Amino acid sequence: MLFNSLIFLYLFLPLTLALVFIVPGRFKNSASLVASLVFYAWGGVSYTGVLAVSILLNYFSGRCIERSPSIKSRKAWFSAGLVLNLLLLIVFKYTHFVLENLNVLSGLFGWSPVVVNDFILPLGISFYTFKAISYLITVKRQETPAEKNLINFALYLSMFPQVMAGPIDRYKTLAGQIHQRTVNLEQFASGIRRFSLGLFKKVVIASPMAYVADAIFKVPFSQLSLPLTWLGAICFTLQIYYDFSGYTDMAIGLGRMLGFTFTENFNFPYISRSIGEFWKRWHITLSTWLRDYLFLPLAYSGSRKLSKNMYFRIKTDQILYIYASLITFLVCGIWHGAAWNFVIWGLIQGVLISFERTRPWKWLNTHSRPLTHLYFLFFVILSMVFFRAGSLPDALRYISVMIGLKSQPMIWNKMLEFMNLEFIVVGILAVLGSTPFFLYLLRFLNQKIKKDNALLARLSFQGYQLSSILLVFVFLTISSIYLISKTHTPFIYFRF
């Protein structure tokens, strides 16, 4: 079941909200859990078995870690839970990729290939596995007590707004809300507004961008020209932002309707001036997870003990930073997908972030803000090709056309196929919406009204309330029309 489906909007969601609000307080978590499991099982009952195993595994692992009488036994139980979580993820997500590459190597020696039926990738397994690992880490570090109520823990790991694609909220963020929460009218209304905005972003902006990107990436390489490839890559770059941020907006909105406050996951990432800044704005819950649980331990654990000499300590820190960046983003790439495309994409991120620690970059960053922004846009759009292309060879061939190595003469008729009024309007809206333009516009109008006329300022508050209701109605109406008239597409991050 998708957030952007009519059955979710007009059947599942109203029934779930009614159920959660009708049942007594002590049964709200049970009602939310039942709704979450129904939502998850809608995509395939077999997926639910894997989710159930993960819930039980981590629930009992957390209890065992907390009950351990010594630090050594706590570490042992944590290690066992960590290995089992990673094993579950590896078996279902990476078995085919590993065997495929082993078979290539075995073919060089004349050995028979190993044939294993493909595993069905359980929806959201990468997301709820990272949530589970963060839970075990917090219990091991004694930052929070282990959850003793199985229903509460199952809700944390499987709540339907988050289970498919995050945000990857940590247990200590949601524990208090799971145990006790209330929903007031203002919070519920803000949830509806946020959900309708996310639905609009997905259906009205991401889907048209996806249509153009898909069409261009299907064009035979012999017919691709440099402008056409850049149009396709830019459209996909906008598509993936509005697709994923739209999903996140819907998840946050649904959480507010149910009484939860989820972590923000995006902060206008395309206004960044470096790859490092981009990862502070894009998929924030993933980047902070990788920073806290992988990068920082790799980069700083024991680095101060390696040398008492300040010069060598600085050099050591620089080497460890580069090493930690490459490993962290290699893991980030592999987390996103079991393919060489994602491995290369992750390494590109690590290399660029390492470059941004050098003196040439620091000089450039100080003296030329526009140039650094162009640098960022060039590499982020180029790297998105590895996300979109079907294979590594396809990605490399596409990029070779983008940088002018194998470009064909421009065929304007093919370019003009996409330049209809809908694409132009949506494209302008997409570019402006990826910046704080509309926020600045609202702030400017609000300040102007307050400054010019006190009576108008008082009326403007009522007007804001009325206009926000009207805007929600417009967003939902337009989105519903799109859903009825066009085939809706699944969210990109569901595949991860």
N, C-alpha and C positions, 0 to 999 in steps of 0.2 A: 504494500500500500504506500502510495506517495502522498506527501503533503499537498502536491499540486494536482490532485485527482478529485473529481467531483464526489466520489464515494467517501473520501476522507472529509472533505469540506462540509458536505450536507447530510452525512449520515454518522460516520464514526465519531467525529469531533463533537457534535451536539450531544450525542448519546453519552459519550465519555464525560463531558463536563456535567451533564445532568446527574450521572451516576455518582461522580465524585462529590458533588455538592449536596446530594440528597442523603447519602449514607452518614451515620454518626461519625464524630471525629476520630474515634479509635479504629474505624474501619476504612478511613480514607486511603491509607497506604496500600491496604489490601485491594481496594477498588482500582487504585492507580496501577498496581502491579498486574492485575487481571487484564486491564485495558492495554497495558504495554505488551504483555505476552500475546494477546490477540492481534495487536498491530504487527508485532514481529513475525508471528506465525503466518500472517497473511501472505508474506513474501515466500513462504515455503516452510512446511512443518518440520522438515528435516533440520533446518537451521536452528530451530528452537532447542533441539537436543544438545547441540554444541554450546549454545548460550547457557543452558541449564547446568551442563558440566562445569563451565567456567564459574558460574555462580557458586556451586557447591564447593569446588576446588578452592576458591579464594576465601569463601566464608570460613571453612575449616582451617585453612592455612593461617588466616588472621587470628583465629582463636588460639591455635597452637603457638604462634609467635608470642602472643600476649602472655600465655600461661607458662612459657619457658622459664625455668628457674635461673638460667645463667645467660650471659651474653653469647657464649659459644653455641648453646642450643638454639637461641633466638636466631642467630645467623644461619644455623643449619636448616631450621624450618623455613626461614625466608628464602634461602637458596633453593630449597626443594620447590617452594611455590613459584619462584621466578622461573626455574627450569621447566616446570610443567606448563606454565603459561606460554613460554616461548615455544615449547614443543607443540602445543596445540596450534599456535599460530603458524609455525613452520610446516607442520603436516598438511594443513588445509590450504595454505596460501603459496608455499614455496616448493612443494614436492615435485610438481611437474617441471618447474624451472630448473631445479637442481638436476633431476634425471635427464632432462633435455640436454643440458651442458655436459653431463657425464657421458651420455651416449655419443656426443660429438667427439669427445676425447677417446672413448673406447673404440670408436670407428677407425681412428688413426692406427690402432694396434690390431685391428681385425677382430675385435671381440664383438660378441652378439649384444645388441642393445637391450636394455632393461625396459620392459613395457609394463606400465601401470595405468589403470584407468584414471582419468582426470577426477580430482576431487571437486565437488561443488563448493565454491567459496562462500562461506556463511556471511550474510550481510552484516556489515559493521564490525567484523571480528577484530580488525586493527584498532578500532576506536575503543571497544570495551575491554580489549586486552591491555591497552595502555592505561585505562582507568583502573583496572584491577591491579596492575603492577604498582601504580602510584599509591593505591590503598595499602598494599603490603609494605611499601617503603615507609609510609607514615606510621604504620603500626610498629614496625621494627625500630624506628627512631623514637618511638613513644611520643609522637606529636599528637596523636589521637588514640583513644582506646579502640580496641577491636569492636566491631558491631556485633552485639549478642543476639539481635532479632533477625532471623533469616529473611523474613519478609522485607524488612527495612533494607537489608543489604541487597537483596534481589532487586528491589526498586531502584537503588542507586546504580546498579550495573545495567539495568534493562529499561529504565524509564523511556517511554516512546519518543519524546521530543529529541533525545540525545543519542539513542542507541545506534542509529544508522550512520551518523556522520558528525557526532560531537555537538557542541564543544566538549573537549576532554576535561571536564571539571573534576577536580580532586575531591576525595572523600571529605577532607576537613572543610572544604568550602560548602558542601551540601549537607553534612551530617546534622547540623542544628536545624536546617529547614526540613529534613526528612522526619526528625523527631517531633517538631512542632512548627506549624506554619498556619497563617491565616491569609485570606485574600480579601482585600477591600475593593470597592467599586473603581477607585482611581487606578489601582494596580491592574485590575481586570481590563479596564478600558485601554490602558497603555499596552497591554498584551495584545489586544485586538488590533490596535494601530500598528504595532511592530510586526505582527503576523501578516497583515494585509500589505504592508510595504515589502516584506520578503517575498510574498506571493507575486506581487507586481514585478519585482526585480527578476524573478525566475521566469515567469510566463511571458511577460511583455518585452523584456530586454534580453535575457539570456537565450531564450528559444530562437528569436530571429537572428541573433548573432551566430547561434549554433547552426542554423540553416545555411548561412553563407559559408562559414568555416568548413562544414561537412562537404558542401558542394565543391569548394576549391581543393580540399585535401583529396578528393576523389578524382580530380583531373589528372590524366596521365602525365608523367614527368616530361615526356617529349613535347607537351603542349603548354608547359608552365613558363610564365615570364616573371621577371623580377617584381614588377608592381603587383601582379596577381598573388604571388606567394606572400608578400608583405600584407596584402589585404586579408588573406586567409589567416595569417598568424596574429594580426591585430584583432581580428574578429574573435579568434579563439581566446586570446588574452582577456578580452572584455567578457566573453562568454563564461569562462571559468571563474572570474571574479563575481559576476552577478549570479551565477549559478550557486556557488558555494556561500557567498555572503547572504544571498537570498534565503538559502536553507537555514543559515545561522540565525537570521532575523526571525524566521518562522519558529525555529526551535526556542529562541529566547522569548518570543511572544507567547508560545504555548506554555512555557515554563511559568511565566507571569500569571497566566490564566489559572494555573494549577497551584500557584502560591510559591513558586521557586524563582530565585534570582540567579540566572546563569552568567558565567563570565563572558565578557565581550570578546569577540574573536577577530574582528577586523577594525582597522582605523585608517581608512583611505590609503592603502598600500602603494598605489600607483603615483602618489605625490612624493615618494621617497627619492633620495639623491644617492643612494648606495644600496647594495645588496644587504648589508648589515642592517640598515634602517628598514628595509623591506621586511625582513624577518621579525622586526619588532612590531610590524603593523599587519602582517599577513598570517592567518591561522595561528593566532597568538597563543592559544592553549597548547598547541603542538610544539611551537618553538620554545615556549617556556618550559614545557615538560622535558624536551631534549636538552635545553640549557642546564636545568637543575639536576637532572638525573644522569646525564651523559657528559656534556661538554665540561662543566665545572669540575667534576671529579677527575676527568682526563687532563684538564689544563692546569689545575692548581694543586692537586693532591701530591704533597711531598716536594713540590718544585722549590720551595724556600730552603729545603734541607740539602739540595744538591751541591750548593756552593756558597761559601761565605763571601766570596769576591763579588762586589756589586756588578762589575762588567759581565762576568760569566753568568751571574744570576739573571740579568736582563736578557742575555742571549738565550739562555735556557728557557726563560719564560716565552720568548718569541717562538722558539722551536716547538715548545709544548702547545702554544696557541695554534700554530699551523697544523700540527698533528691532530689536536683535538677537533679543530674545525673540519678537517678532511674526514675523520672518522664519524663525527656527528652527522655531517650531511650525506655521507655514504649511507649511514643507517636511515636517515630521513628519506633518501631516494628509494632504498629497498623497502621501507615501510609503505611507500606510496604504491609500489607495484613490483611484481615478480617478473621483471624484464630488464634487459640491458639498457633500454631507454632511460629507465628511472635511475639506474646506477650512474650512468653518464651525467644525467641531470643533477643528481646529488653532488657528484664530484665537481661539476662546474660551479655550483653554489659555494662549496668549500674553498675552491681555488680563488674565486673572486673575493670572498670575505678575507682570505689570507692576503691577497693583493692590497686590500683596503687598509692593511696595517703598515704598509711600506711608506717611505718618505715621499716618493713621487705622488702617491695618491693623496697624502696629507697636504702636500703643496697645492695640488689641483683642487682639492676640496675647499681649501681656504680662499683661493683666488678666482674660482670660476664655478659659481652655483649652477648656471644654465648648462654648462658642459657636463657637470657631474650628473645632472638629471637626464641629459641625453644618453650618457654612458649607461645609466641604470635602465632606461627604457629600451635601449638597443639590446642589452644582454638579457633582460627579463623576457622580452618578446621572442628573441632568438631561442632561449632555453625552453620556452613553452612548446616549441615544436616537438621536443622529445616527449612531452606529455601527450600530444595529440597524434603523432604519427603512429602507424600500426606496428612498426618494427624499427630497430636501429638503422638498418640500411635505408629504409624509407625516410627516416628523419635526416640522415646525412645527405641524401640526394636532394631533399627539399631545401635544406639549409644551403647547399651548394648553389641552388638557383637564387636564393635570397641574397647571397653575397656576390652574385654576378658571375659565378664560374661557369654555369651551364644554362644561362637564361636564354629563352627563345624570344623572337621579336614579339612585341606587344600586339595582342589581338583585342582591339577595343570593344568589339561586339561582345566578347566573353566577359570583359570587365563591366560593360554596361548592363549585362543581364541582372546584376545585383543592385544596380543603382536606381531602385524604385523609390517612391515617396516614403513608404514604410521604413525601408532600411535607412534612409537619410535621417528621418526624424528620430528613429530609435538610436541611430549611431550618435547623433548630437546629444541626445538625452543620456546615453551611456557614458560618453566622454565627460560631460559636465557632472554627472552623478558620481563618477569615480574620484571627484575632487570635493572639497568642502564648499563648492559654489552655492548650492541651495541653502546650506546652513548660514553662510555669510549673508545671503540675500534676505533670509528671514530675520536674522539679527539686525541688519541694516533697516529694514522696514519697521521692525519693532521699536528701535531706538528713534527713528524719524517720527513715528506716531507719538511716542511719549514726549518728545521734545516740542513738537509743534502744537499739540492740543491736548490739554488734560482730560477734557470730556471724551475726546476721541480715544484717548489711551484707555479710559475705563470701558468704553464700548468695544475696544479692540480685543479685550480679554474674552468677552462674550462671543465676539466674532471669531476668535481663534478656536474656541470650543466648538462653535457651529461648523467652522470650516474644516476642523479635524474630523468631525463626524461625516461631513460631506465627502472629504477626501477618502476616508475608509470605504464609504459606499462606492465611490468612483473606482477605486483600486479593485475592490472585490467584483464589481460589475464587469469592468473591462477584462479582468483576469478570467472570470467565468466565461465570458464570450469567447476569449481565446481558447480556453479549454474545450468548449463545446465545438468550436469550428475547426480546431487544429489538433493534430496528434501531439500529446504532451510527451516530453522526453524525461527519462530518469535523471536524477542528480548525478553529476560527474563523480563526486566523491563517494558514492555508494559502491563503486568498484574497488575501493580501497579498504 
